[in-house]
Amino acid sequence: MHIRLLTAFLMAGFLLTGADGPRTPEGRPDFSGTYDIATLTPLVRPAHYGERLSLTDAEAKAIAKAAADRMAKSNVASDPNRKAPPAGGDGSEGAAGNVGGYNTLWIDPGAGAFKLDGQWRVSIITDPKNGRMPEMVPAAAKRAGERLRMNRPNQGDAWWIKAGITPGPYDDPELRPLGERCLLGFGSSAGPPALPVLYNNLKQIVQTKDHIMILNEMVHDTRIIRMNSKHEPPDVRRWLGDSIGRWEGDTLIVDTTNFTDKPALASATKELHVVERFTRLDAKTLLYKFTVEDPSVWTKPWSGEYVWPVTENRIYEYACHEGNYSFGNILRGARLLEAEALAAKPAAPTK
């Protein structure tokens, strides 16, 4: 009798862990844990790769080495006797004329490309086959151009004054991008779709029978996925959308709609619809797939996939614009640049 009980206990333990990772008491895959999604594989495939899906081992090694060399060079100790940069910066590539800033110690874009099905992937996007986003509809392309014009990097002058743009990009705090205002992480880091960014790429999943939470390290954006439920009415809009989950075998399907008119995904609108698929590849790796559809932006849907590896690292507090002093100084700096531009502007001829 004791042997039978022991055997049953051991079998129950196998069902809850299994060769493919832990499972819930209901027999579903348990995705609870922390994942580090940082990767050097870009979202959009560089055009010169064409429809190539993967890198060679040599290419992947070269990309990883180049990234490591850049980080090492950027993290060399600064000369304490160096002179201050010229006013307005030296004009080279970088914010505000490259006046300088922190080193790259806080940046963590990953150490290499990710590998899937034994192949080093060239891009996260897999459909279209060229790994690039579909064409935009004309109205969306116009909006993207205007947004790029308004939010281009500042080069140390009040370019909007010279261009006669009214209101200017710094005339109202709410004109600034959501990531800059710390309302959402930049680059659709929390998603959906959840995409790797420059740093803070940890995700923590907490799973119950009726809800799944995904905590994003960047800005602590938190998604709550309601299982086997219905979407909120169309007039209920959320920054991260309304996510409804269901199981198809061992794959978690998450359907998200009801976004605000400014989702985290660049160029997307409130018509954004994202379907995500989470599947365990092994005990320490999830496969994350997604399909994006927004007919008011792109001429057709587009899809991508990449891996989420388990990590032992922990998520710590992320204080975006601590005390919000930085954001206030951005606006104050713009007022100074505007004053300089107006002072240098030739006076209007008198009659």
C-alpha positions as CSV (number, residue, x, y, z in Angstrom):
1,M,0.0,0.0,0.0
2,H,2.8,2.3,0.9
3,I,4.6,1.6,-2.4
4,R,1.4,2.4,-4.3
5,L,1.0,5.8,-2.5
6,L,4.6,6.6,-3.1
7,T,4.3,5.8,-6.8
8,A,1.1,8.0,-7.1
9,F,2.9,10.8,-5.3
10,L,5.9,10.6,-7.6
11,M,3.6,10.5,-10.7
12,A,1.7,13.6,-9.5
13,G,5.0,15.4,-9.1
14,F,6.0,14.5,-12.6
15,L,2.7,15.8,-14.0
16,L,3.3,19.1,-12.2
17,T,6.9,19.5,-13.5
18,G,7.4,17.2,-16.4
19,A,10.2,17.2,-18.9
20,D,8.8,20.3,-20.5
21,G,8.7,22.4,-17.3
22,P,6.3,23.0,-14.5
23,R,2.5,22.7,-14.8
24,T,-0.4,24.1,-12.8
25,P,-2.8,21.9,-10.8
26,E,-5.2,22.1,-13.8
27,G,-2.5,20.6,-16.0
28,R,-1.7,23.7,-17.9
29,P,1.9,24.9,-18.6
30,D,3.0,27.2,-15.7
31,F,4.8,30.1,-17.3
32,S,5.4,31.8,-13.9
33,G,9.0,33.2,-13.7
34,T,11.3,35.9,-14.8
35,Y,12.5,36.2,-18.4
36,D,15.3,38.3,-20.0
37,I,14.3,39.1,-23.6
38,A,17.3,41.2,-24.5
39,T,18.6,40.3,-28.0
40,L,20.7,42.0,-30.7
41,T,18.4,40.6,-33.3
42,P,16.5,43.7,-34.6
43,L,12.7,43.9,-35.0
44,V,13.0,44.9,-38.6
45,R,15.4,43.0,-40.9
46,P,18.2,45.1,-42.5
47,A,17.3,45.4,-46.2
48,H,20.5,43.9,-47.5
49,Y,19.6,40.5,-46.1
50,G,16.5,40.3,-48.4
51,E,14.4,37.3,-47.5
52,R,17.2,35.5,-45.5
53,L,15.7,34.2,-42.3
54,S,19.0,33.3,-40.5
55,L,22.6,34.3,-40.0
56,T,25.6,32.0,-40.4
57,D,27.6,31.1,-37.2
58,A,30.3,33.4,-38.4
59,E,27.9,36.3,-38.9
60,A,26.3,35.9,-35.5
61,K,29.7,35.7,-33.9
62,A,30.8,38.9,-35.7
63,I,27.7,40.8,-34.6
64,A,28.2,39.7,-31.0
65,K,31.9,40.7,-31.0
66,A,31.2,44.1,-32.6
67,A,28.6,44.9,-29.9
68,A,30.9,43.8,-27.1
69,D,33.7,45.9,-28.6
70,R,31.4,49.0,-28.7
71,M,30.4,48.5,-25.1
72,A,34.0,48.1,-24.0
73,K,35.0,51.2,-25.8
74,S,32.1,53.3,-24.4
75,N,32.8,52.1,-20.9
76,V,36.4,53.2,-20.8
77,A,37.0,55.5,-17.8
78,S,36.7,59.2,-18.7
79,D,39.7,61.5,-18.4
80,P,39.1,63.6,-15.3
81,N,41.2,66.4,-16.8
82,R,39.2,66.6,-20.0
83,K,37.8,70.0,-21.1
84,A,34.1,70.7,-21.2
85,P,32.5,70.3,-24.6
86,P,31.8,73.4,-26.6
87,A,28.6,75.3,-26.1
88,G,25.8,73.4,-27.9
89,G,28.0,70.4,-28.4
90,D,30.5,69.6,-31.1
91,G,27.8,69.0,-33.7
92,S,28.6,65.3,-34.1
93,E,26.0,62.5,-33.9
94,G,24.2,62.5,-30.5
95,A,21.7,64.3,-28.5
96,A,22.0,68.1,-28.4
97,G,25.1,68.1,-30.6
98,N,26.7,65.3,-28.6
99,V,27.4,67.2,-25.4
100,G,28.1,64.0,-23.7
101,G,26.3,61.9,-21.0
102,Y,26.4,58.7,-19.1
103,N,28.5,55.8,-20.3
104,T,26.9,52.7,-21.6
105,L,27.0,50.8,-18.3
106,W,23.3,51.1,-17.9
107,I,22.6,49.8,-21.5
108,D,21.8,46.1,-21.9
109,P,20.5,45.4,-25.4
110,G,21.7,41.7,-25.2
111,A,24.9,39.9,-26.0
112,G,24.0,38.3,-29.3
113,A,21.3,37.3,-31.7
114,F,18.7,34.8,-30.6
115,K,18.6,31.3,-31.8
116,L,15.4,29.4,-32.9
117,D,15.2,26.0,-34.5
118,G,19.0,25.9,-34.6
119,Q,19.2,29.1,-36.6
120,W,20.5,32.6,-35.6
121,R,17.6,34.8,-36.6
122,V,18.2,38.0,-38.8
123,S,15.0,39.7,-37.5
124,I,12.1,39.3,-35.2
125,I,9.6,40.0,-38.0
126,T,9.0,36.9,-40.1
127,D,6.0,37.9,-42.1
128,P,6.3,39.6,-44.6
129,K,9.1,37.3,-45.7
130,N,11.5,40.2,-46.1
131,G,11.3,40.8,-42.3
132,R,10.1,44.3,-42.8
133,M,6.8,46.0,-41.9
134,P,4.2,46.3,-44.7
135,E,3.6,49.6,-46.4
136,M,1.6,52.2,-44.6
137,V,-1.7,53.5,-45.9
138,P,-1.2,57.1,-47.2
139,A,-2.8,58.8,-44.2
140,A,-0.7,56.9,-41.7
141,A,2.5,57.6,-43.7
142,K,1.6,61.3,-43.5
143,R,1.1,61.1,-39.7
144,A,4.4,59.3,-39.3
145,G,6.2,62.0,-41.2
146,E,4.6,64.7,-39.1
147,R,5.5,62.9,-35.9
148,L,9.1,62.3,-37.0
149,R,9.3,66.0,-37.8
150,M,8.0,67.0,-34.4
151,N,10.1,64.6,-32.3
152,R,13.4,64.7,-34.1
153,P,16.5,64.8,-31.9
154,N,17.4,68.3,-30.7
155,Q,20.7,69.4,-32.1
156,G,21.2,72.3,-29.7
157,D,19.0,74.9,-31.4
158,A,15.4,75.9,-31.5
159,W,14.9,74.4,-35.0
160,W,11.1,74.6,-34.6
161,I,11.3,78.4,-34.3
162,K,13.3,78.6,-37.6
163,A,10.8,76.2,-39.3
164,G,7.9,78.3,-38.1
165,I,6.2,75.3,-36.4
166,T,3.3,76.3,-34.1
167,P,2.7,74.9,-31.6
168,G,6.3,73.8,-31.2
169,P,7.3,70.3,-29.9
170,Y,8.0,71.7,-26.4
171,D,5.1,74.1,-26.1
172,D,3.0,71.7,-24.0
173,P,4.1,68.7,-21.8
174,E,1.5,66.6,-23.4
175,L,3.0,67.0,-26.8
176,R,6.0,65.0,-25.8
177,P,6.2,61.3,-26.5
178,L,4.6,58.9,-23.9
179,G,7.9,57.2,-23.2
180,E,9.6,60.6,-22.4
181,R,6.7,61.4,-20.1
182,C,7.1,58.0,-18.4
183,L,3.5,57.0,-19.0
184,L,4.6,53.9,-21.0
185,G,7.9,52.3,-21.7
186,F,9.4,53.3,-25.0
187,G,9.6,50.9,-27.9
188,S,6.5,48.8,-27.0
189,S,8.6,47.2,-24.3
190,A,5.4,46.0,-22.4
191,G,3.5,45.6,-25.6
192,P,1.5,44.2,-26.9
193,P,3.5,43.2,-28.9
194,A,6.2,43.0,-26.2
195,L,9.5,43.9,-27.9
196,P,13.1,44.1,-26.8
197,V,14.5,47.6,-26.2
198,L,17.8,49.3,-25.2
199,Y,17.7,48.2,-21.6
200,N,15.5,46.9,-18.8
201,N,14.3,43.8,-20.7
202,L,13.1,41.7,-17.9
203,K,9.6,40.3,-17.7
204,Q,8.0,38.6,-14.8
205,I,5.0,36.3,-15.3
206,V,2.6,35.4,-12.4
207,Q,0.0,32.9,-13.4
208,T,-3.2,31.8,-11.8
209,K,-6.2,29.9,-13.2
210,D,-8.2,33.0,-14.0
211,H,-5.5,35.7,-14.6
212,I,-2.0,36.0,-15.9
213,M,0.1,39.1,-15.0
214,I,3.1,40.2,-17.0
215,L,5.2,42.8,-15.1
216,N,7.5,44.8,-17.4
217,E,10.8,46.0,-15.9
218,M,10.7,49.2,-18.0
219,V,8.5,51.8,-16.2
220,H,6.9,48.8,-14.4
221,D,4.1,48.6,-17.0
222,T,1.8,45.8,-15.9
223,R,-0.5,43.7,-18.1
224,I,-3.4,41.8,-16.6
225,I,-4.7,39.0,-18.9
226,R,-8.2,37.9,-18.1
227,M,-8.6,34.2,-19.0
228,N,-11.7,32.9,-20.9
229,S,-13.4,36.3,-20.6
230,K,-14.9,38.9,-23.0
231,H,-13.5,42.2,-24.2
232,E,-14.7,45.4,-22.5
233,P,-17.1,47.6,-24.5
234,P,-15.5,49.7,-27.3
235,D,-15.7,52.9,-25.2
236,V,-13.3,51.4,-22.5
237,R,-9.8,52.2,-23.7
238,R,-6.5,51.3,-21.9
239,W,-2.8,52.2,-22.5
240,L,-1.9,48.5,-22.9
241,G,-5.2,47.5,-24.3
242,D,-7.7,44.9,-23.0
243,S,-6.1,41.4,-23.0
244,I,-8.2,38.2,-23.0
245,G,-6.4,34.8,-22.8
246,R,-7.4,31.3,-23.7
247,W,-5.6,27.9,-24.0
248,E,-5.2,26.0,-27.2
249,G,-3.5,22.8,-26.0
250,D,-0.3,23.9,-24.3
251,T,-0.3,27.3,-26.1
252,L,-1.5,30.4,-24.4
253,I,-3.4,32.7,-26.9
254,V,-3.8,36.3,-25.9
255,D,-6.1,38.6,-27.9
256,T,-5.7,42.3,-27.2
257,T,-7.9,45.2,-28.4
258,N,-9.4,48.4,-26.9
259,F,-6.2,50.5,-27.0
260,T,-6.1,54.3,-26.5
261,D,-5.4,56.4,-29.5
262,K,-1.7,56.3,-28.6
263,P,-0.5,52.7,-28.1
264,A,3.1,52.0,-27.2
265,L,3.7,50.5,-30.6
266,A,5.0,53.2,-32.9
267,S,2.6,54.5,-35.5
268,A,-0.3,52.3,-34.2
269,T,-3.8,53.7,-33.5
270,K,-6.7,52.7,-31.3
271,E,-7.6,50.2,-34.1
272,L,-4.6,48.1,-33.1
273,H,-5.4,44.4,-32.7
274,V,-2.6,42.1,-31.4
275,V,-2.7,38.3,-31.1
276,E,0.1,36.7,-29.1
277,R,1.1,33.1,-28.6
278,F,3.2,31.8,-25.7
279,T,4.5,28.2,-26.0
280,R,7.1,26.5,-23.9
281,L,10.1,25.2,-25.9
282,D,11.8,23.6,-22.9
283,A,11.9,24.1,-19.1
284,K,13.8,27.4,-19.4
285,T,12.6,28.9,-22.7
286,L,9.3,30.3,-24.0
287,L,8.6,30.9,-27.7
288,Y,6.7,34.2,-28.1
289,K,4.8,34.8,-31.4
290,F,2.6,37.8,-32.3
291,T,0.6,39.1,-35.1
292,V,-0.2,42.9,-35.5
293,E,-3.2,44.2,-37.4
294,D,-4.1,47.9,-37.7
295,P,-5.9,48.6,-41.0
296,S,-5.7,52.4,-40.4
297,V,-1.9,52.1,-40.4
298,W,-0.6,49.1,-42.4
299,T,-1.8,47.7,-45.7
300,K,-1.8,44.2,-44.2
301,P,-1.0,42.4,-40.9
302,W,2.6,41.5,-39.9
303,S,4.0,38.9,-37.6
304,G,7.1,38.0,-35.6
305,E,8.6,35.6,-33.1
306,Y,11.5,35.3,-30.7
307,V,12.5,33.4,-27.6
308,W,12.1,34.4,-23.9
309,P,14.8,32.7,-21.8
310,V,14.4,32.3,-18.1
311,T,16.7,34.3,-15.9
312,E,17.8,34.3,-12.3
313,N,18.1,38.1,-12.3
314,R,15.6,40.1,-10.3
315,I,13.5,43.1,-11.2
316,Y,14.3,46.2,-9.2
317,E,12.7,49.6,-8.9
318,Y,12.8,51.6,-12.1
319,A,12.5,55.3,-11.3
320,C,11.7,57.0,-14.6
321,H,12.7,60.6,-14.4
322,E,13.1,60.4,-10.7
323,G,11.2,63.3,-9.1
324,N,10.4,64.3,-12.7
325,Y,13.2,66.9,-12.6
326,S,14.5,65.8,-16.0
327,F,11.2,66.5,-17.7
328,G,10.9,69.9,-16.3
329,N,14.5,70.7,-17.4
330,I,13.7,69.6,-20.9
331,L,11.0,72.2,-21.1
332,R,13.2,74.9,-19.4
333,G,16.0,74.1,-21.8
334,A,13.6,74.6,-24.7
335,R,12.6,78.1,-23.4
336,L,16.3,79.1,-23.3
337,L,16.9,77.9,-26.9
338,E,13.8,79.7,-28.1
339,A,15.0,83.0,-26.4
340,E,18.4,82.6,-28.1
341,A,16.7,82.0,-31.5
342,L,14.4,85.0,-31.1
343,A,17.2,87.3,-30.0
344,A,19.2,86.3,-33.1
345,K,16.3,86.8,-35.4
346,P,16.6,90.0,-37.6
347,A,14.2,92.7,-36.6
348,A,11.3,93.3,-38.9
349,P,11.8,96.4,-41.2
350,T,10.0,99.5,-40.0
351,K,7.8,101.5,-42.4
